[in-house]
Amino acid sequence: MSEPAPGQPGARRGRKHIVPDAGSGPVARFACALLDLKREAGDPSYDRMRTELGAAASKSALSAATRGRSAPSWPTTWEFVRSLAVTGLGRDEETVRREWLARWEEAAEGQSGWGADSAEGASSADRPGTGERMPSAGEPSSAPEPPPDADPAVPAPSAVPAEPSAVPAATAVPAASAAPEPAAVPAASAAKAKTRRWGSIVVAATVLVVLGLVAAVVVLATPSARDKEAAAPHYPLPGDSSGFGGDGLPGDVTFPDGAKARYGQTFTKIWRLKNTGSVPWRSRFLQVAGGTTVLCPSPPRVPVPDAEPGQLVEVSVPVTPTGTGVCHVLWKMVDERGALVFPDRTGIFYQVTVTVE
């Protein structure tokens, strides 16, 4: 389906794309080459490149690749080129890959900092805490000081009579008897008040010390974000490698590229992968990395069977098309945390044509 010309109903709107100056540097020249390929393929919109031609990259990444301001990564470049040259123009995929990889590498030699946006699967940095600090076991506690009017000569709590009837008994004197000295009752009341205050202070200080010790133990026993990051493996692992197919067998077990699928009917795509390295595969998955996932929805992640070095495994994913057209979905291998185990690889994909027949 061709796109309507400007001025016709359904024509694309928006600002006119500014063509970079090819003489301003290698990045601009490479961007001009991408624009030439886009015009040769009929100048489809970036939305159409993603939804109909199966480019597994965001609209903003595809657009930025042709501006000539910053260098696109190779995965973004390949999705741009593959959707136009292979899917759109029907050219040989391997020939196109070699040609454009050579162009990309030639331009990279004249551009410092090339591929700064190529890092994939980087995890977000752990956020620090609130900055509050609990006292450790070796620091002085934050218990309040005794009030300045505390009398050190006041007897300890155990020296004060516990019976509340002691004061009334001292004051319950018959009228006919000799009256006690007026200062006796206030002095006893003041002594009791000071004793209660000291008791409260001692209890509060004890509680604070205990809480401080508990907090210190918890902080020391809990691994920090930095410890967790240091414990996580850094990919790719030395000696780790994978192959698409192997031992004379193809990588596509079912639905090879260009196969037809029926609208609304679930089909199962199966790949054959080989552990070509020296690292055993444990708890790994294939995870969706882009493509026409709205047209062909499927589980976002499927398990990869454990494999020893040299072993072949099959990975399957069920797909139920919800529309017609070219369905192209990219997958990459991750660990159980979702980290890319082969961050420099472009991944594997399936590409089928969905029809109503």
LINHUQUI-V177599 format. One record per pair of residues at least 24 apart in sequence whose C-alpha atoms are under 10 Angstrom apart, sorted by the first residue. I is the first residue (numbers start at 1). J is the second residue. D is the distance in whole Angstrom. If there is no record, write none. Layout:
I,J,D / I,J,D
//
This chain:
1,52,10 / 2,42,8 / 2,43,9 / 2,44,8 / 3,42,8 / 3,43,9 / 3,44,7 / 3,45,8 / 3,48,9 / 12,44,10 / 12,45,8 / 17,63,9 / 17,66,9 / 17,67,8 / 18,66,9 / 18,67,7 / 18,68,10 / 19,66,8 / 19,67,7 / 19,68,8 / 20,66,8 / 20,67,6 / 20,68,6 / 20,69,8 / 21,67,10 / 21,68,8 / 22,68,9 / 24,68,9 / 25,68,9 / 25,69,10 / 25,107,9 / 25,110,8 / 25,111,8 / 26,68,9 / 26,71,9 / 26,104,9 / 26,106,8 / 26,107,5 / 26,108,7 / 26,109,9 / 26,110,6 / 26,111,6 / 27,65,9 / 27,66,9 / 27,67,9 / 27,68,5 / 27,69,7 / 27,70,7 / 27,71,6 / 27,72,9 / 27,104,9 / 27,107,7 / 27,108,8 / 27,110,9 / 27,111,7 / 27,114,9 / 28,65,9 / 28,66,8 / 28,67,7 / 28,68,4 / 28,69,7 / 28,70,8 / 28,71,9 / 28,107,9 / 29,66,10 / 29,68,7 / 29,107,8 / 30,65,9 / 30,66,8 / 30,67,10 / 30,68,7 / 30,71,9 / 30,72,10 / 30,100,10 / 30,103,8 / 30,104,7 / 30,106,9 / 30,107,7 / 30,108,10 / 31,63,10 / 31,64,9 / 31,65,6 / 31,66,4 / 31,67,6 / 31,68,5 / 31,69,9 / 31,70,9 / 31,71,9 / 31,72,9 / 31,77,10 / 32,65,10 / 32,66,7 / 32,67,8 / 32,68,8 / 33,66,9 / 33,100,10 / 33,103,9 / 34,62,10 / 34,65,8 / 34,66,6 / 34,67,10 / 34,68,10 / 34,77,9 / 34,80,8 / 34,81,7 / 34,84,10 / 34,100,10 / 35,63,10 / 35,65,9 / 35,66,6 / 35,67,9 / 36,66,10 / 37,80,9 / 37,81,8 / 37,84,7 / 37,85,7 / 37,89,10 / 38,66,10 / 38,80,9 / 38,81,8 / 38,83,10 / 38,84,7 / 38,85,9 / 38,88,10 / 39,84,10 / 40,84,9 / 40,85,9 / 40,88,10 / 40,89,9 / 41,83,10 / 41,84,6 / 41,85,7 / 41,87,10 / 41,88,6 / 41,89,6 / 42,84,9 / 42,88,9 / 42,89,9 / 43,84,9 / 44,84,9 / 44,88,10 / 46,80,9 / 48,83,10 / 49,79,9 / 49,80,8 / 49,82,10 / 49,83,6 / 49,84,7 / 49,87,10 / 49,88,9 / 49,291,10 / 49,292,10 / 50,79,9 / 50,80,9 / 50,83,8 / 50,290,9 / 50,291,7 / 50,292,7 / 50,293,10 / 50,327,10 / 50,328,9 / 51,291,8 / 51,292,6 / 51,293,9 / 51,294,8 / 51,295,8 / 51,325,9 / 51,326,8 / 51,327,8 / 51,328,9 / 52,83,9 / 52,87,9 / 52,88,9 / 52,291,10 / 52,292,8 / 52,295,9 / 52,324,9 / 52,325,6 / 52,326,6 / 52,327,8 / 52,328,9 / 53,79,10 / 53,80,10 / 53,82,9 / 53,83,5 / 53,84,7 / 53,86,9 / 53,87,6 / 53,88,7 / 53,291,9 / 53,292,9 / 53,325,9 / 53,326,6 / 53,327,8 / 53,328,8 / 53,351,10 / 54,79,8 / 54,80,9 / 54,82,9 / 54,83,6 / 54,84,9 / 54,87,8 / 54,88,10 / 54,290,9 / 54,291,6 / 54,292,6 / 54,293,9 / 54,325,10 / 54,326,7 / 54,327,6 / 54,328,5 / 54,329,7 / 54,330,9 / 54,351,8 / 55,79,5 / 55,80,6 / 55,81,9 / 55,82,7 / 55,83,5 / 55,84,9 / 55,87,9 / 55,290,8 / 55,291,6 / 55,292,8 / 55,327,10 / 55,328,7 / 55,329,9 / 55,330,9 / 56,80,8 / 56,82,10 / 56,83,9 / 56,288,10 / 56,289,7 / 56,290,5 / 56,291,4 / 56,292,7 / 56,293,9 / 56,328,8 / 56,329,7 / 56,330,6 / 56,331,10 / 56,349,10 / 57,289,9 / 57,290,6 / 57,291,7 / 57,292,10 / 57,330,10 / 58,290,8 / 58,291,9 / 61,117,10 / 70,111,10 / 70,113,9 / 70,114,8 / 70,115,9 / 70,116,9 / 70,117,9 / 71,104,10 / 71,107,9 / 71,108,8 / 71,111,8 / 71,112,10 / 71,113,9 / 71,114,6 / 71,115,6 / 71,116,7 / 71,117,8 / 71,118,9 / 72,104,9 / 72,114,8 / 72,115,6 / 72,116,8 / 72,117,7 / 72,118,7 / 73,104,9 / 73,114,8 / 73,115,5 / 73,116,7 / 73,117,6 / 73,118,5 / 73,119,8 / 73,120,10 / 74,100,10 / 74,101,8 / 74,104,8 / 74,105,9 / 74,115,7 / 74,117,9 / 74,118,7 / 74,344,9 / 74,345,10 / 74,346,8 / 75,115,10 / 75,118,7 / 75,119,10 / 75,120,10 / 75,344,9 / 75,345,8 / 75,346,6 / 75,347,9 / 76,117,9 / 76,118,8 / 76,346,9 / 77,101,9 / 77,104,8 / 78,104,10 / 78,346,9 / 79,291,9 / 79,330,10 / 79,346,9 / 83,328,9 / 87,258,10 / 87,326,9 / 87,328,10 / 87,351,10 / 118,343,9 / 118,344,9 / 119,343,7 / 119,344,8 / 120,289,10 / 120,339,9 / 120,340,8 / 120,342,10 / 120,343,6 / 120,344,8 / 120,345,10 / 121,289,10 / 121,334,9 / 121,338,8 / 121,339,6 / 121,340,6 / 121,341,9 / 121,342,10 / 121,343,7 / 122,338,10 / 122,339,8 / 122,340,8 / 122,343,9 / 123,229,10 / 123,337,10 / 123,338,9 / 123,339,8 / 123,340,10 / 125,225,9 / 125,226,9 / 125,229,9 / 126,224,9 / 126,225,6 / 126,226,8 / 126,228,10 / 126,229,9 / 127,225,8 / 128,224,9 / 128,225,8 / 128,226,10 / 133,215,9 / 133,216,10 / 133,219,10 / 134,211,9 / 134,212,6 / 134,213,9 / 134,214,10 / 134,215,6 / 134,216,7 / 134,219,9 / 135,208,10 / 135,209,9 / 135,211,9 / 135,212,5 / 135,213,8 / 135,214,10 / 135,215,8 / 135,216,7 / 136,209,9 / 136,211,10 / 136,212,6 / 136,213,6 / 136,214,9 / 136,215,7 / 136,216,5 / 136,217,8 / 136,219,9 / 136,220,9 / 137,209,8 / 137,210,9 / 137,211,10 / 137,212,7 / 137,213,5 / 137,214,9 / 137,215,9 / 137,216,6 / 137,217,8 / 138,212,10 / 138,213,9 / 138,216,9 / 139,209,10 / 139,212,9 / 139,213,10 / 140,209,9 / 140,212,10 / 141,205,8 / 141,206,9 / 141,208,7 / 141,209,6 / 141,210,9 / 141,211,10 / 141,212,7 / 141,213,10 / 142,205,8 / 142,208,7 / 142,209,8 / 142,212,9 / 143,201,8 / 143,202,9 / 143,203,10 / 143,204,7 / 143,205,5 / 143,206,8 / 143,207,9 / 143,208,6 / 143,209,8 / 144,201,7 / 144,202,9 / 144,204,8 / 144,205,7 / 144,208,10 / 145,201,8 / 145,205,9 / 146,197,9 / 146,198,8 / 146,201,7 / 146,202,9 / 147,194,10 / 147,197,9 / 147,198,9 / 147,201,10 / 149,194,9 / 150,194,7 / 150,195,9 / 150,197,9 / 150,198,8 / 151,191,9 / 151,194,8 / 151,195,10 / 154,190,10 / 154,191,7 / 154,192,9 / 154,194,8 / 154,195,7 / 154,198,10 / 155,191,8 / 155,192,10 / 155,194,10 / 155,195,8 / 156,195,7 / 156,198,9 / 156,199,9 / 157,192,9 / 157,194,10 / 157,195,6 / 157,196,8 / 157,198,8 / 157,199,7 / 158,195,10 / 159,195,10 / 160,188,10 / 160,191,8 / 160,192,7 / 160,195,8 / 161,192,9 / 162,192,10 / 232,337,9 / 232,339,10 / 233,335,10 / 233,339,9 / 233,341,9 / 234,339,9 / 234,340,10 / 234,341,8 / 235,334,10 / 235,335,10 / 235,339,8 / 235,340,7 / 235,341,5 / 235,342,7 / 235,343,7 / 235,344,9 / 236,340,8 / 236,341,5 / 236,342,5 / 236,343,7 / 236,344,8 / 236,345,10 / 237,277,10 / 237,278,10 / 237,279,8 / 237,341,8 / 237,342,8 / 238,277,9 / 238,278,9 / 238,279,8 / 239,276,9 / 239,277,5 / 239,278,5 / 239,279,6 / 239,280,10 / 239,309,10 / 240,275,8 / 240,276,8 / 240,277,5 / 240,278,6 / 240,279,5 / 240,280,8 / 240,281,9 / 240,309,9 / 240,341,9 / 240,342,9 / 241,274,9 / 241,275,6 / 241,276,5 / 241,277,4 / 241,278,8 / 241,279,8 / 241,280,10 / 241,281,10 / 241,309,9 / 241,341,9 / 241,342,8 / 242,273,7 / 242,274,6 / 242,275,5 / 242,276,5 / 242,277,7 / 242,278,10 / 242,279,10 / 242,281,10 / 242,309,9 / 242,310,9 / 242,312,10 / 242,333,10 / 242,342,9 / 242,345,10 / 243,272,9 / 243,273,6 / 243,274,5 / 243,275,6 / 243,276,6 / 243,277,9 / 243,310,10 / 243,312,9 / 244,271,8 / 244,272,6 / 244,273,5 / 244,274,6 / 244,275,9 / 244,276,10 / 244,312,10 / 244,347,10 / 244,348,8 / 245,271,8 / 245,272,5 / 245,273,5 / 245,274,6 / 245,275,10 / 245,312,8 / 245,313,9 / 245,314,9 / 246,272,8 / 246,273,7 / 246,274,6 / 246,275,9 / 246,276,9 / 246,310,9 / 246,311,9 / 246,312,7 / 247,274,9 / 247,310,10 / 247,311,10 / 247,312,9 / 249,273,10 / 249,312,10 / 251,314,9 / 251,348,10 / 252,314,10 / 252,349,10 / 252,350,9 / 253,314,8 / 253,315,9 / 253,316,9 / 254,316,9 / 254,350,10 / 255,350,8 / 255,351,8 / 255,352,7 / 256,349,10 / 256,350,7 / 256,351,7 / 256,352,8 / 257,327,10 / 257,328,9 / 257,349,9 / 257,350,6 / 257,351,5 / 257,352,6 / 257,353,9 / 258,326,9 / 258,327,9 / 258,328,10 / 258,350,9 / 258,351,6 / 258,352,5 / 258,353,6 / 258,354,10 / 259,350,9 / 259,351,7 / 259,352,5 / 259,353,6 / 259,354,9 / 260,325,10 / 260,326,9 / 260,327,10 / 260,351,9 / 260,352,6 / 260,353,5 / 260,354,6 / 260,355,7 / 260,357,10 / 261,319,10 / 261,320,9 / 261,321,8 / 261,324,9 / 261,325,10 / 261,326,10 / 261,327,9 / 261,352,6 / 261,353,6 / 261,354,5 / 261,355,6 / 261,356,9 / 261,357,9 / 262,320,9 / 262,321,7 / 262,322,10 / 262,323,9 / 262,324,8 / 262,352,10 / 262,353,8 / 262,354,5 / 262,355,5 / 262,356,6 / 262,357,6 / 263,295,10 / 263,296,10 / 263,320,8 / 263,321,5 / 263,322,6 / 263,323,6 / 263,324,6 / 263,325,9 / 263,353,10 / 263,354,6 / 263,355,6 / 263,356,5 / 263,357,8 / 264,296,10 / 264,319,10 / 264,320,6 / 264,321,5 / 264,322,6 / 264,323,8 / 264,324,9 / 264,354,9 / 264,355,9 / 264,356,8 / 265,319,8 / 265,320,6 / 265,321,7 / 265,322,9 / 265,354,10 / 265,356,10 / 266,296,10 / 266,298,10 / 266,318,7 / 266,319,5 / 266,320,4 / 266,321,7 / 266,322,10 / 267,317,9 / 267,318,6 / 267,319,5 / 267,320,6 / 267,321,9 / 268,298,10 / 268,316,6 / 268,317,6 / 268,318,4 / 268,319,6 / 268,320,9 / 269,315,8 / 269,316,6 / 269,317,5 / 269,318,6 / 269,319,7 / 269,349,10 / 269,350,8 / 269,351,10 / 269,352,10 / 270,314,7 / 270,315,6 / 270,316,4 / 270,317,7 / 270,318,9 / 270,350,9 / 271,313,8 / 271,314,6 / 271,315,5 / 271,316,6 / 271,317,9 / 271,348,9 / 271,349,9 / 271,350,9 / 272,312,7 / 272,313,6 / 272,314,5 / 272,315,7 / 272,316,9 / 273,304,9 / 273,305,10 / 273,307,10 / 273,311,9 / 273,312,6 / 273,313,5 / 273,314,6 / 273,315,8 / 274,307,8 / 274,308,9 / 274,309,8 / 274,310,6 / 274,311,6 / 274,312,4 / 274,313,6 / 274,314,9 / 275,306,10 / 275,307,7 / 275,308,7 / 275,309,5 / 275,310,5 / 275,311,6 / 275,312,7 / 275,313,8 / 276,308,9 / 276,309,6 / 276,310,5 / 276,311,8 / 276,312,9 / 277,308,9 / 277,309,6 / 277,310,7 / 277,311,10 / 278,308,8 / 278,309,5 / 278,310,8 / 279,307,9 / 279,308,7 / 279,309,6 / 279,310,10 / 280,306,7 / 280,307,6 / 280,308,5 / 280,309,6 / 280,310,9 / 280,311,9 / 281,305,8 / 281,306,5 / 281,307,5 / 281,308,6 / 281,309,8 / 281,311,10 / 281,335,9 / 282,306,5 / 282,307,7 / 282,308,9 / 282,335,8 / 282,336,9 / 283,307,10 / 283,334,9 / 283,335,6 / 283,336,6 / 283,337,10 / 284,333,7 / 284,334,6 / 284,335,5 / 284,336,6 / 284,337,9 / 284,338,9 / 284,339,10 / 284,340,10 / 284,341,9 / 285,315,9 / 285,331,10 / 285,332,8 / 285,333,6 / 285,334,5 / 285,335,6 / 285,336,7 / 285,337,10 / 285,338,8 / 285,340,10 / 285,341,10 / 286,315,8 / 286,316,9 / 286,317,9 / 286,330,10 / 286,331,6 / 286,332,5 / 286,333,4 / 286,334,6 / 286,335,9 / 286,338,10 / 286,340,10 / 286,347,9 / 286,348,9 / 287,330,8 / 287,331,5 / 287,332,5 / 287,333,6 / 287,334,7 / 287,335,10 / 287,338,8 / 287,340,9 / 287,347,10 / 288,329,7 / 288,330,6 / 288,331,5 / 288,332,7 / 288,333,9 / 288,334,10 / 288,347,10 / 288,348,10 / 288,349,9 / 289,329,8 / 289,330,5 / 289,331,5 / 289,332,6 / 289,333,10 / 289,346,10 / 289,347,8 / 289,348,10 / 289,349,9 / 290,328,9 / 290,329,6 / 290,330,5 / 290,331,7 / 290,332,10 / 290,349,9 / 291,327,8 / 291,328,6 / 291,329,4 / 291,330,6 / 291,331,9 / 291,349,9 / 291,350,10 / 291,351,10 / 292,325,10 / 292,326,8 / 292,327,6 / 292,328,6 / 292,329,6 / 292,330,9 / 292,351,10 / 293,319,10 / 293,321,9 / 293,322,10 / 293,327,8 / 293,328,8 / 293,329,6 / 293,330,9 / 294,321,9 / 294,322,8 / 294,323,9 / 294,327,9 / 294,329,10 / 295,319,10 / 295,320,9 / 295,321,6 / 295,322,5 / 295,323,6 / 295,324,7 / 295,325,8 / 295,326,9 / 295,327,7 / 295,328,9 / 295,329,10 / 295,354,9 / 296,320,6 / 296,321,4 / 296,322,6 / 296,323,8 / 296,324,9 / 296,325,10 / 296,326,9 / 296,327,6 / 296,328,8 / 296,329,8 / 296,352,10 / 296,354,9 / 297,321,7 / 297,322,8 / 297,327,10 / 297,329,9 / 298,329,10 / 300,331,9 / 301,331,9 / 301,332,10 / 301,333,9 / 301,334,9 / 301,338,9 / 302,331,10 / 302,333,10 / 303,333,9 / 303,334,10 / 303,335,10 / 303,336,10 / 304,333,8 / 304,334,9 / 304,335,10 / 321,353,10 / 321,354,7 / 321,355,9 / 322,354,9 / 323,354,7 / 323,355,8 / 323,356,9 / 324,353,7 / 324,354,5 / 324,355,5 / 324,356,7 / 325,352,8 / 325,353,6 / 325,354,5 / 325,355,7 / 325,356,10 / 326,351,7 / 326,352,6 / 326,353,5 / 326,354,6 / 326,355,9 / 327,351,5 / 327,352,5 / 327,353,6 / 327,354,7 / 328,352,7 / 328,353,9
//
